[in-house]
């Protein structure tokens, strides 16, 4: 069995990851069959129910019990195997909880445990540009690291952001070395599915680090 192309969709709580995934499912090529691993966090699997409105070309698997990359690695593997065994898939999207440590997520799904199942492609990080003007994003857990590990860095909810916030986001995004494969701004989670196929700009290993040059 060939490894299936996969993408991590990460971002801080409230950045619109689930809405973005739903848009991707609605606009993907109609002939392709996609799967989604969504990390339930809490008593009610809101994300799974919300995403479940897709058509028969989409399969949703929900991993409960906390963070899929830390406390639920075995259920994560089992969920993937179940998803793959059900049907031939062309792509898998993985949405871990916003509380997950982003380095662990990328290292896990791009590592030895899943190498026979997944071919990890561009990691997509969504951010809310509001934080760049009104919030102290540098003090938010994992926020900077989520941006650093992105291959595709996207400012979402731009319909609610002013030009000052968007300019601050762009200046910050331009400071990453190596540069991102794509930096862009969207509203309502309207991602282009072809961005998922862009090259990986961040190759993560135990020895590697991601640098940011402040503008």
Secondary structure, DSSP 4 states (H G I P E B T S, - for coil): -PPEEEEEEEESTTS-HHHHHHHHHHHS-TT--EEEEEE--SSS-HHHHHHTTS-TTEEEEEE-SS-TTTT-HHHHHHHHHHHHHHS--SEEEEE--TTS-HHHHHHHHTSGGGTTTEEE---EEEEETHHHHHS-GGGSTTHHHHHHT-SEEEEE-GGG--HHHHHHHHHHHTTEESPPSEEEE-STT---GGGGGSPPS----SS---EE---
